[in-house]
Structures are given as structure tokens and as C-alpha cells.
Amino acid sequence: MLSWTVLTLAATVSRVAAGPCDIYSSGGTPCVAAHSTTRALYDNYSGSLYQVLRGSDNATADIKPLSTGGVANAATQDNFCKGSTCLISIIYDQSGRGNHLTQAPPGGAASGPNSNGYDYLAGALGAPVMLNGQKVYGVFISPYTGYRNDKPNGIATGDEPEGIYAVFDGTHYNTGCCFDYGNAETSATDTGNGHMEAIYFGTGDGSGRGIGSGSGPWIMADLENGLFSGVDPISNPADPTITSRFVTAIVKGEPNQWAIRGGDATSGSLSTYYSGVRPANGYNPMSKEGAILLGIGGDNSNHAQGTFYEGVMTSGYPSDATENSVQSDIVSAKYAATASLTSGPTINVGAKIAFRVTTPNYTNRYIAHTGDTVNTQAVSSESIASLQLQASWTVRTGLGNSACVSFESMDTPGSFIRHSSYQLMVNANDGTKLFAEDATFCPQAGINGEGTSFRSWSYPARYFRHYNGLLYIAGNSGPHAFDNPASFNDDASFVVSTSFA
């Protein structure tokens, strides 16, 4: 009888350990929303993880796990998106409650950049990583990108208990408000203190409120009208600066009790950064509304950036022991930053290059610059020396991400191609994080099948594109004139050759 009991327990533990939501269910706090573009979060889940939208024809494809309970089948995405651009249009809820995340609508703080006021969708290629040796894709949130569900099913409201965890990229963040995942207002407006309970990741909102130790980024809670690292509205020295490439972030709450926990998503255990009573002035009791958001604030504050890989929301306040088991499962998934951000013809750091246009009737034109403005000009070996220099560039290691590249002007050393308000400019490197990110581009095989296309690292749904003689980071069918889908694939593909100078 004893041996049968032991065998039964061992089988149960083996099954429970297969997925985070199985673990939460075993702990009495089942998932009511489960989102991931990288893997199944239940051991028996074989449905769709996310949907991609193809720019060339607006067709869609659902991406499922390679096997039941397994990692995403990235090859489906790669094959479907080849020769076009793709966006992540839906992140499906694996809990069965239909709490899917789709393009965030306009809100109280900011309307999105599209003509209908909706936020951007994330570029499908922006966050490749490895899970257990298989390439998968995360959700790379650029400013003005956001997902939301304002008609939830089963998410905590009022002062009801809940738990939230997410796995983020610990190196991708900013001070913009607000890179959140969790519970928010159903109206997409600020309805008062305590109407949100979401995980926030970044370096704060610039006000000096809600910070931890060091310079950040930090895991904090967005409780509406305040980012909190603890009960003190100003700071919590026990909330550390995050240094890991992949981070597990947890926020959970119940009546007059909440906690922040976190850890390295690739090794080790969780630590508790705060556990105690609610802040004063409208946060006890809470007035949660139950909407679900990703990448934005409760009122659609959409200036933040970050990368999301997986996350869930639970019914009930999970125990530390349950969360510790979830952390063990996350570690066993073996997140690794070894998937390549680039593809296509090799472009070597240190090479001196020129970019030739491939659009029919414009193939004698190259990317050049006149002062700060990047444009296309007709250039040849017979052109004057100054024009040849203006059309020549040195490939440098990516200033914002060493896996990609940056392009230094040969006639103005120390100045690089960067985007500013979507237009490509040549500016002197000012050493800031923003400049480095804006000046970093990831080469990939040419979208039109010729040469190379250059994807913005910080806005991975956008590519080098010439339009009316000027250069932009453009998206296929976006809200701007330079996003016009006509001839997009040709306009966004360039042949790289040896520089003129």
C-alpha cells in the first residue's frame, strides 16, 4: 500500500510540474488567463498560442505548440511570413476562458498612432529566443504598442485575491509609462487609485516615486496613479535593480496584503522584495476592474517598451510555495538568448558599404545623406567625390544591441544613421540609451527576395524604406503616408555592395 501511494504521488508530481497553470491549479489558485507566444502553459494544451498577420495580403496564421504541452512551432511563423512582414495580432488565452489579448483601443491618456486610435501591434520577428533548444518568438513592445481585453471572464474585481506572474526581457525597458501586464480598468481610462493591479517593469515614470535600489530597472506594481515598490510611495531599498537577461516577475494581492517577488528566469529561486499591507489613500480596499493589458498603462499610457514571453493571472492568492514551483518550471524551460536577430547575406562589422535601391526604375539610386537628412541619390563611380562619400557607410557593432549593426557615416565620423520621428537622420552619437537603440538595425533577407532588408531593432515592425526620395522606418500598411503598402517590399529591400569611397 505504501509503495502504491508513493508511485501515485510521484506520478501526480510529474504531471503537475509540466506547466505553470497545472502547478497553480494544484495549489488551489487556478489560472484564469494564460498568455504565451513561446510555449504551452498547461501540460495538456495543444491549441493556438498566438496569431500572426501578414502584411502582403492581411492573411493570418495561428501558431501552435510543436507538441502537446510543448514550445511554439516557430517554423510555422517563419514559413508564413517569408517574403512579407508580420505582426502579432492575437495572443490567445490558454485557460479556456477566452481572455485573449488583441490590439489595444484608444484610452484616456493617449490614443494610439493609427487612424482609428488603436495602438500598434508588435512585430512578429522582434524577440527571437531559444526554449529547450528550439527557436521561439516573444512579444517585443515598442512605444505606442499595446494589447488589451476590456471584456474579461473570471478576472479578479474589487478586493478579490489574485496572483500574476510574467517572464520579461530584463534588458529591454525605458522610463515611459507603462510596461504592464495584469489587471486594469475596463474603460481604458483612469478611474482612480486602486483600480489596477499589474506587474510593471522599467525604471519608473521619472517622478522619483515608486523606485527600488540602484538605478533600475525594477519589478514594481502599477496600482493606478502610482508605481509601487512597497508600501512607501517613494522607494523600497529591498526592491533590487534587475540584472538578469530573463526575469520572472510576480505581483499578487488580497485584502490589505500584497507582495512583489522576482528572480532570474534561467536559474535559482525567487526572492520576496515586498510583502505587507496595502498603501494608503485608496488602495485598501482595492477596486480592481478585471480588464487585462500588456505593454501599456490602465488609461492606455503607451510610451513604454519591454519584451513579454509568458504570463498568467490566477483566481486566489498563490502561496510562495506554489510560486516557487512555478519558478522551477520556468527555469526548466531553459530560456536562452541564442536565437539570431539577423538573417540573409552576411554583413561584416568593419565593412565599408553602400546600399542600392531595388525598386524598379530606381536601381541607380543609393542611400546617401544631405546634411542630417538621409535620402536616395543617383550615385556612380563617376560621381563627384563628396557625393560618393555621402553614400558610403561603415558597419559597426549595434550600439543598442550587439547582435545587430549600426551604420557610421564615412564623411562625418562619429555620426550614425538613426531614426527620429520615423525619419532616418544622420546624427552625432550623443551616448544616450535612446540614441543607441534608435541607431541599431537588424539585417534580414530582402523582403522582395533580393538583397537585404533592415529592421529597426527598437521598432521591429518597421524597416528602412525609401519614399519620395527620403528614408524612413516604415511599416507595411501603417498610419503614415510612407507606410503605403504599394511597392513596400521593393522599397524596403536593398543590395549591399562595397562603398564608393
N, C-alpha and C positions, 0 to 999 in steps of 0.2 A: 504493500500500500504506500509506503514511504517513497519507494523508487518511482511509482506511478505519479505521485504528487510532484516529485522533483522534475520528472520528464514533462509533465503538463505545464508547470511553471516556466521551465526553460523554453518550451515552445511558445508560450504566451509572451515572454520577454523578447524572444527573437522576432515575433510578429510586430509587437508594439514598437520596437526600436527601428522599424523600417521607415517610418516617416514622422515628421513633426506632428501632424494632426492626429495620428494614431496615439502618439505619446500624450498629447493634450487630452484626448478623449479618455485614455486610461486614467489620467489624473483627475477626471471629473470636470474638466473645463474644455469642452469640445470647441473646435474651430467653427466659427460662423461666417468666416471669409478666409479664403486661402488663395494667394496670388503668387505665381512664379513663372517667369519665362525660361527658367533654367532646368526645372525638374518637377516631378510629381511630388506632392507633399503628403500623400496617403500611399500606403503600400499597395493598395488595390486600384489606384487611379490610372486610367488609360485614356481619358478624354483629352480634349484640346487644352493646351496651356495658354496659347495666345494666337492672335490673328495678325497677319501682315497684309498691307495694302500696297499694291504695285502701282507705281506712278505712270507707267506707259499706257495702261488700259483700265485702271481702277479695279482690276480684279483682286480678289482676296484669297488667302490660303490659311487654313488652320494648322498650327504646329503642335504635334502631339509628342508624347514620350517615345523613345526608341522601343521601350518595352513597358509593361505594366509596372507602375511604381518607379520608373527609371528617369533618365535625363532626357532633355529635349532633343528631338531629331533635327539638328541644325541643318543637315543636308537638304531637308525639305525647303527650308527658307532659302538657302543658297541657290538651289536649282530654280526655284520660283522667281527669285529676284534677279537672276543673271540677265544682263542686258537692260536693266532698268534701275530705278530707285525703289526703295520700300520703306514704309512706315509701320510702326506697331499700332494697330487700330483698336484692338481689344485685348485686355488681359483678363482671361477667364477666371472665374471663381471656382475652385475645385471642391468647395464644401457642399455643393448641390443646392445652395440657396439662391443662386442666380445673382450674386453680388459682384457682377462683372464690372471692370473699370473701363470706361471709354473716354473719349475726348472731353475735357472739362469745358463747361459752358461759361458764359460771362458771369462775373460776380461783382460784389460791392466795391472792392478795392481796385480792380483792374479788369478791363475787357481784354480778351486775347487779341492777337495781331491779325487774325483772319477777318474777312469782311462780315462774317456773322458773329464776331465777338468771341468765338471759341479759341482755346489755346492751341498751340502746335501739338502735333503727335511726335513721338520720339522716332528718330531714325533707327531703322532695324539693325544697322551694322555698327552702331556706335560703341558697344560694350561687349566684345567677344572675350570669353574666359574659358577655362577648362574645368570640367567636373568629372572626377574619376577618369581622367584621360580623354574625355570627349569634349569637343568644342561645343559651346552653347553661347547664347546671347542674353545679356542683361538689358535693362531699360535705362538708357543714357538720357537724363533730363537736362536739357539746356534751358536757359532763361526763356520764359514765355511758353514752356511746355508743361502740360498737366493732364491728369486723368481724375475722373470723379464718378461717383454713383450717389445721386441725391434721393434715390428711392430704394433704400436698403431693406433687407429682410433679416431680422434677428439680431441686429447690432445693438449694443447697449445704449440705452437712453436714460436721461435723468441721472440718478446717482447709482445706477446699476453697475455691478462689477464687471471688469473686462481685463484681458491681457492682450498685448500687442508685441510682436517681435518682427524684426526685419534684418536682412543682410544687405549691407551697403558697401560701396567702394569707399574706403577710408581716406583716399587721396583726392577725391573729386567733391568739391564743396565751394561755397562762397559765403559772403555776408548777406546776400539777398534773402528776402523773405518770400516763401519759407519752404525749404525742402522737408516736407512732412509725409508721413504715412500713418493713417489712422482715422479717428472718429472726428467728424466735423459737422457744421451746420447744413441742414437740408436745403437752405435757401441760397447758399453761396454768398451770404452776407454776414457781417459781424453782428451777432445778436447778443453779445455780452460776455463778461467774464464767466469762465467755467462751461462754455458751450462747446468746447473742443477737448479732446484727449488724444493726442497724436505724438508719435515719435518725431522729433526734429533732429537733423544732423547738419552741422555747419559751425560757423564762427560767430553766431549771434546776429542780431539785426542792426548792429552798430550803435545801439543806445547805451551799451555798457550794462544793461540788465541781463540777467539770466546767463551767466558765464561760469565756467569752471576754472581749473588751474591751468597755468601756461597760456599759450596763445591760441589754442583750439586747433582743429575742430573738436566739438563736444557732442555727446549724446545728451539731449535735453527733451523736455516735454513742452509742446505747444498746447496750452490750456486756454487759448484765446486771450488777446490783449496782454500777452506775456509769454516769453520763453523762460522756462523754469529749470534750473539745475538742482533745485532743492526747495525747501520752504522759504528760504531767504530770497526775495525777489531780485537781489543784486547778484549774488555769487554763491558758489559752493566749492570750496577748495578740494573737496573729496571727489569732485567730478573731473576726471583727468583729460588732458589732451589726448586724442586718439592718434596713434602712430601706426596701426596695423593696416595693411593693404586691403584686407577684407574684415569687416567689423560686424559682429552681432550686436544689435541694439534692442533694448526692451524697455517699454513703459507699461505699467499696469496700475489699476486703481480700483478702489472700492470705497464705501462710505468713510470719509475722513482718514483715508490711508492710501498712499500711493508709493511707487518705487521706480527708480531708474537702475537698470543693470546693463552690463555690457561685457564684451570680451573679443578676443581675436577669433574670427570665424574659421581659422585654419588650425588652431591648436589651443590647448589649455581650457580652463574653466571660466565661468562667468564671475564677475565681481559686482557687488552692490554699491552703487555710487550715491544713492539716497534711498531711504525707506523711512517714512514717517507721516506726519499729519499733512493735511492739505494747506496750501497758502490761504491767507485771509482775504477778505474783500471779494466775495462772490464765487469762491472755489469750493466752499463747503456749506451746503451740499453742492455737487456738480449738477449741471443742466445739459448733459450731453444730448445731442440730437440724432446721432446714429448714421449720418452720411459717411461715405468712405472717400478718401482722397489720397493722391500720390503726386508729390513734386510741387505742391502749391499750398498756400495757406487757406484757412477756412473761408475767407472772403475773396478767394482767387488771387491773392497776392502771388504773382508768378515770376518773380525776378531771381529765383534760386536756381542752383544747379546741384546735381548729385546723381548717383547711379544706384538703382534698385535691382536686386537679384531675386529675392523671395521675401515673403512676409505673410503673417496671419493675424486675425483678430479672433478672440475667444469669447465664449459666454462664461462668466465667472472669473474669479481672481486666481490665477495659477499659483501653485506653490513654487518655492525656489527649487525644490527637488525636481518637479516636473520640468521647469525651465532648464535645469542643469542637464537633464536627459535630452532635451531638445538641442542644447548646445553640443552634446556629444554626437548627436545625429548630424548636425551641420558640419562639424569637424570631419566626420567620416565621409561626407560628400566630396571632400578634397578640392575645394576651390583653389584655382591657381591662375596666375596672370601670365600664362604662356601662349595663349592664342594670339595669332598675329593680327595687328591692326591694319596691315598693308597687304596688297596683292599686286599681280601684274608685273610688267617689266621692272627689273631691278634699277633702282636709282640710288647711287652710292653717295654717302656723305663725303663731302670734299669735291665732288664733281662740279664742273662749270658747265652750265646747261642753258639751253633756250627752249621755249615752249611754242610749238607751231600749232595754229588753229587747224581743225579737221573739217569744219563746216564747209560744204561745197560752195565754191565761188569766193572763199575767203582763205584759201590754203596758203597764200603768200604772206599772211599776217602772223605776227608773233606777239606774245605777251611782252610789253615794254612798260615804261613809265615816263610821264612828263611831270616833273616836279614830284609832288606827293601822289599824283593820280596814276593808277595802274590802268593801262589801256591796251588795245591791239594796234599795231602799226605794220605797214609793209616794210619788211627788212630783208636784205640780201647781203651777200659778201661784197657787193658794190656800194652799199650804203655808207654814208659818212661814219667816221669812227665813233663820234659821240652817240649816234643812234644805235650802232652795234653794241656799245656799252650799255645803253639803256635797256636793251633787250637781252642782256646776259646776267646770269644769276649763279650764285654759289650755293650748293646744297649743304645745309648744316643739320646737325642733330636737332630734333624737335625741341624748341625752347620750353614748351609746355608739357611734352611727353616724349621721352627719348625713343619710343617705339615708332614715332613718325618723324617728319622732317620740317625744317623751316628754310626759307629762301632769302639769302642776303643779296642785296643789290651790289653788282660789281662796280658801278660808278659812284656809289655812295656807301662805302664800307661802314658797317655798324647799323645800317638801316635794313629793314626786312619787310617783305610783303605781309600785311596783316589786314584783317577785316575790321571795319568801323562803321556801324550803322549799315551793315551788309555790303558796303562797297569795299573793294580792295584798294589799299593805300600802301605807299612806301614811307615808313616812319622809322625814326631812330629808336632803337631798343632802350626803353626807359627803366628796365629791370623789374617791372612790376609783374605780379602774377597774372593780371588781366592781359597785359601785352603778350606775355609768353604764350598764353592759351590762344589768343587771337591770331598769333603768328605761326601756329602749328597746324600742319595739314598731313593727311594720311593718304598716300597714293594707292590706287587700286586699278585693276584692269579697266581700260577705257569702256565707258558705258555703251558706246556705239560699236564696240568691238575693235576699235583702233586706238593704239597708244595707251594713254593713262588718263584717269580722272583723279581729281584732287579733292578729297572730302575734308571739310573743316573738322578739326578734332573737337572743338568746343561746341559746334553746331553740326553734328554728324548727319543730319538730314539735308545739309547744304553743301554745294560743290562750287569750285571755280567755274564760272560761266561768263562768256563774253556776250554782251548785249548792247547793241547800238554803239559799239566801239569801246565800251568800258567793261571792267571786270567786277564781278560781284560774287558773293557766296549766295547761290540761288538754290531754291527747291523746286522740284517739278510740280507745277500747279499750285504754288503758294499764293499769298495775297498781293504780291508786288508785281509791277509790270515785268520786271526781269525774271519772274518765276513762270512766265508764259510757257506752257508745255510745247509749243511749236518749236521744232528743231532742238529741243533741250538736250537730247543725248549727244548730238553732234557738237553743240555749243559747249558742252561740258567735258569734251574729250580732246586731249592734246597729244601731239607727238613730241617726245623729249629728244633733243639732239645736243650735240656739242655746241657750246656757246660760240657766239660770233667773235667775242673779244678774248 
